[in-house]
Amino acid sequence: MSKQELLVMNTKERDRLKVLHELKQGHFTQGAAAQQLGVTDRWVRKLLVRVKKEGDGGIVHRLRGRASNRRLAESLRAKVLKLVKAKYGDFGPTLACEYLAKEHAVEVSKETLRQWMMAAGLRRGKRRHVEEVHVWRQRRSCRGELVQWDTSEHDWLEGRGPRLYLVAMIDDASSQAYARFMEQDSTEANLRTLWGYVEGWGRPVEFYTDKSSLFTVNRPMLESADEAVKEELTQIGRALRELGIGWIAAHSPQAKAYASYCTSTRPCAPLLSKRRRLSSLTPCSRRGGSGPGSSYNHASLSLAG
């Protein structure tokens, strides 16, 4: 029984060996094999000779296992490690390199010194962890579970009237949106939008908003932790409580980035401004201070008049 030899190959070498075996079986020509391997026809013939003479091991690169010609001398490595152990054992590679060059006239790169210190057990490698500052939140699975509520100010009338506020409510699961143009971002304007949403889409489980003073009472923290904290609600907060709708506050702009993007000028302004221009709509005060309402989604937009 012949002794089997373990042959280690990388992916490139395995692919080359497979192509050469197919070539030996006559499945394609040397020119086709050279094109597939990205080499010349002459190199393909040379590889075939090596495989015929040495077997599958002939495909392995000739420099594998050999030390680099640019490798630093072993005596220098021993000298550096001796100095590091004696004086700079608790130093990092960068600082140790500076002191070796300054105090001992020994110059090595910080990466080389780091590898030497790790091999000698003087330093442990650190695993690099990718820190996710803002992790994308999974969307809700059912429509009505969570509705994002946001307001955007823009010159929606393109100079034909005052600047309007777009108060929008966007369903987290379906991305369907309901919005109204208002002349002010006030409690009354937001409550009108809330009433229109509830009439058209029903009562959602929770609303997701920023920490605007319209939704929460922003007061400084109490100095004493023993003082009783009295819950204070805004007009909108009391309305949500009466309707039995929950409220979640976003603790950062990234937390409600989707609603902010949908009501930003990039996706909405070109579409809404053009539709308003074609329909010749301008703000009016017939509805107790509110402008014309509109209901839209990303696929289509229809004005509610």
C-alpha positions in Angstrom: 0.0 0.0 0.0 1.6 3.3 -1.1 1.9 6.1 1.3 -0.5 8.9 0.5 0.9 12.5 0.6 -1.2 15.4 1.8 -1.3 18.1 -0.9 -2.4 21.6 0.1 -3.7 23.9 -2.6 -5.4 27.2 -2.7 -8.5 27.9 -4.7 -6.6 29.2 -7.8 -4.5 26.1 -7.9 -7.5 23.8 -7.6 -9.2 25.6 -10.5 -6.1 25.3 -12.6 -5.8 21.6 -11.9 -9.4 21.0 -12.9 -8.9 22.8 -16.2 -5.7 20.9 -16.9 -7.5 17.6 -16.3 -10.3 18.6 -18.6 -7.7 19.6 -21.2 -5.9 16.2 -20.9 -9.2 14.5 -21.6 -9.7 16.5 -24.8 -12.7 18.5 -23.7 -11.2 21.7 -25.0 -8.1 23.1 -26.7 -5.0 24.6 -25.2 -6.1 28.1 -26.4 -9.5 27.7 -24.6 -7.8 26.5 -21.5 -5.4 29.5 -21.6 -8.2 31.9 -22.0 -10.1 30.3 -19.1 -7.1 30.4 -16.8 -6.0 33.9 -17.9 -2.5 32.8 -19.0 -0.7 32.2 -22.3 -0.7 29.0 -24.4 3.0 28.5 -23.6 2.3 28.5 -19.9 -0.5 26.0 -20.3 1.9 23.6 -22.1 4.5 24.1 -19.3 1.9 23.3 -16.7 0.9 20.1 -18.5 4.5 19.0 -18.6 4.8 19.6 -14.8 1.6 17.7 -14.0 2.8 14.8 -16.2 6.2 14.7 -14.5 5.3 15.5 -10.9 1.6 14.6 -10.7 -1.0 17.0 -9.2 1.8 18.6 -7.0 3.3 20.1 -10.1 0.6 22.8 -10.1 1.7 24.1 -6.7 3.7 27.4 -6.8 7.5 26.8 -6.6 8.0 29.5 -3.9 5.6 28.0 -1.4 7.3 27.2 1.9 10.5 29.2 1.1 11.5 32.2 3.1 11.3 35.6 1.4 14.5 37.1 0.1 13.5 40.3 1.9 13.1 38.6 5.2 15.0 40.3 8.1 17.9 38.4 9.7 17.2 36.1 12.6 19.9 37.8 14.6 18.1 41.1 14.3 14.8 39.5 15.4 16.5 38.0 18.5 18.1 41.3 19.3 14.9 43.3 19.1 12.9 40.8 21.2 15.6 40.8 23.8 15.4 44.6 24.1 11.6 44.5 24.2 11.5 41.9 26.9 14.0 43.9 29.0 12.7 47.4 28.7 9.6 47.7 26.6 7.5 44.7 27.6 4.4 46.7 28.3 4.8 49.0 25.3 2.7 48.8 22.2 4.4 48.1 18.8 4.2 51.7 17.6 5.8 53.2 20.8 8.3 50.4 21.1 9.4 51.1 17.5 10.0 54.7 18.3 12.2 53.9 21.3 14.1 51.2 19.5 15.0 53.6 16.7 15.8 56.5 19.1 17.6 54.7 21.9 19.2 51.7 20.2 19.4 52.7 16.5 17.3 49.6 15.5 14.7 50.3 12.9 11.9 47.9 12.2 8.4 48.6 11.1 5.6 48.5 13.7 3.8 45.7 11.9 6.9 43.6 11.8 7.5 44.2 15.5 3.8 43.4 16.3 4.1 40.1 14.5 7.3 39.3 16.3 5.8 40.2 19.7 2.8 38.0 19.0 4.9 35.1 18.0 7.0 35.4 21.1 3.9 35.6 23.4 4.6 39.2 24.4 1.4 40.5 22.9 -2.1 39.1 22.2 -3.9 39.9 19.0 -7.2 41.7 19.3 -10.3 40.8 17.4 -11.7 43.7 15.5 -15.4 44.1 16.1 -17.5 46.2 13.7 -19.6 48.5 15.8 -23.0 49.1 14.5 -23.9 52.6 15.7 -27.5 52.5 14.4 -29.0 49.1 13.8 -31.9 49.0 11.4 -35.1 48.2 13.2 -37.2 45.3 11.9 -40.5 46.6 10.4 -43.7 45.6 11.9 -45.5 42.7 10.2 -49.1 43.9 10.3 -50.6 47.2 9.1 -51.7 49.5 11.8 -49.3 48.2 14.5 -47.0 51.2 14.2 -47.5 54.5 12.4 -44.7 57.0 12.1 -45.7 60.7 12.4 -43.5 63.5 11.1 -43.7 67.0 9.7 -41.7 68.6 6.8 -41.4 72.3 6.0 -40.8 73.2 2.3 -41.7 75.7 -0.3 -44.4 73.4 -1.7 -46.1 76.1 -3.7 -42.9 77.2 -5.4 -43.2 80.8 -4.5 -46.9 81.1 -5.3 -47.9 81.3 -1.6 -46.6 80.9 1.9 -44.4 78.0 3.1 -46.5 75.1 4.1 -46.0 72.2 6.5 -46.6 68.6 5.3 -47.9 66.6 8.3 -47.6 63.0 7.4 -48.4 59.6 8.9 -46.7 56.6 7.4 -47.6 53.0 8.2 -44.5 51.1 9.2 -45.5 47.8 7.7 -47.1 48.8 4.4 -45.4 52.2 3.8 -48.8 53.7 3.0 -49.0 57.3 4.0 -51.6 59.9 4.8 -50.6 63.6 4.8 -52.1 67.1 4.9 -50.7 70.5 4.1 -50.9 72.9 7.0 -50.0 76.6 7.3 -48.6 75.9 10.8 -47.0 73.0 12.6 -49.3 73.4 15.6 -51.3 71.2 17.9 -54.5 72.0 16.0 -52.9 71.2 12.7 -51.6 67.9 13.9 -54.9 66.9 15.6 -56.7 67.6 12.3 -54.3 65.3 10.6 -54.8 62.7 13.3 -58.6 62.9 12.9 -58.4 62.5 9.2 -56.1 59.5 9.5 -58.4 57.8 12.0 -61.5 58.5 9.9 -59.8 57.1 6.8 -57.6 54.2 8.1 -58.9 53.5 11.6 -57.2 53.6 15.0 -53.5 52.4 15.0 -51.9 50.6 17.9 -49.0 53.0 18.4 -47.6 56.2 17.0 -43.9 56.8 16.6 -42.7 60.4 16.7 -39.8 62.6 17.7 -39.6 64.4 21.1 -41.1 67.6 19.8 -43.0 69.7 22.4 -46.2 68.9 20.5 -45.9 65.3 21.8 -44.0 65.5 25.1 -43.5 68.0 27.8 -39.7 68.8 27.8 -38.6 69.8 31.2 -35.1 69.6 32.9 -34.3 66.6 35.0 -35.1 66.8 38.7 -32.2 67.4 40.9 -33.3 65.0 43.6 -34.2 61.5 42.7 -36.6 61.3 45.7 -38.9 63.9 44.3 -42.2 62.6 43.0 -42.5 62.7 39.2 -45.8 64.0 38.0 -46.8 62.8 34.6 -47.6 65.7 32.2 -49.3 65.3 28.9 -49.6 67.6 25.9 -52.9 68.1 24.1 -51.9 65.5 21.6 -50.8 63.2 24.4 -54.2 63.4 26.0 -55.9 62.8 22.7 -53.9 59.7 22.1 -54.7 58.5 25.7 -58.4 59.1 25.2 -58.3 57.1 21.9 -56.3 54.3 23.5 -53.4 54.7 21.1 -49.8 54.1 22.3 -47.0 56.6 21.8 -43.3 55.8 21.3 -40.6 58.6 21.3 -37.6 58.3 19.0 -34.4 58.9 20.9 -32.3 59.9 17.9 -32.9 61.3 14.4 -31.7 57.9 13.0 -34.4 56.1 14.9 -37.2 57.6 12.8 -35.1 58.0 9.6 -37.6 56.4 7.4 -40.4 58.8 8.2 -38.0 61.7 8.0 -36.9 60.5 4.5 -40.4 60.1 3.2 -41.4 63.6 4.3 -38.1 65.1 3.2 -37.8 67.2 0.0 -36.0 64.6 -2.0 -38.9 62.0 -2.6 -41.9 64.2 -2.0 -41.1 67.8 -3.1 -40.8 67.1 -6.9 -44.0 65.0 -7.0 -46.2 67.1 -4.8 -45.0 70.5 -6.1 -45.7 69.5 -9.7 -49.1 68.1 -8.9 -50.1 71.2 -7.0 -48.8 73.4 -9.8 -50.9 71.5 -12.3 -54.0 71.6 -10.1 -53.5 75.3 -9.4 -54.2 74.8 -5.7 -53.3 77.6 -3.2 -53.7 77.7 0.5 -57.1 78.7 1.8 -58.6 79.5 5.3 -62.0 78.0 4.7 -61.2 75.1 7.0 -60.5 77.0 10.2 -56.8 77.8 9.5 -55.8 74.6 7.7 -54.7 74.3 4.1 -55.8 71.8 1.5 -55.4 68.2 2.6 -53.8 65.5 0.5 -53.6 61.8 0.8 -50.7 60.0 -1.0 -48.3 57.1 -1.2 -45.1 56.5 -3.0 -46.7 54.9 -6.1 -49.4 57.5 -6.7 -50.7 60.7 -5.3 -54.3 62.0 -5.1 -55.4 65.4 -3.8 -58.3 65.3 -1.3 -59.2 69.0 -1.9 
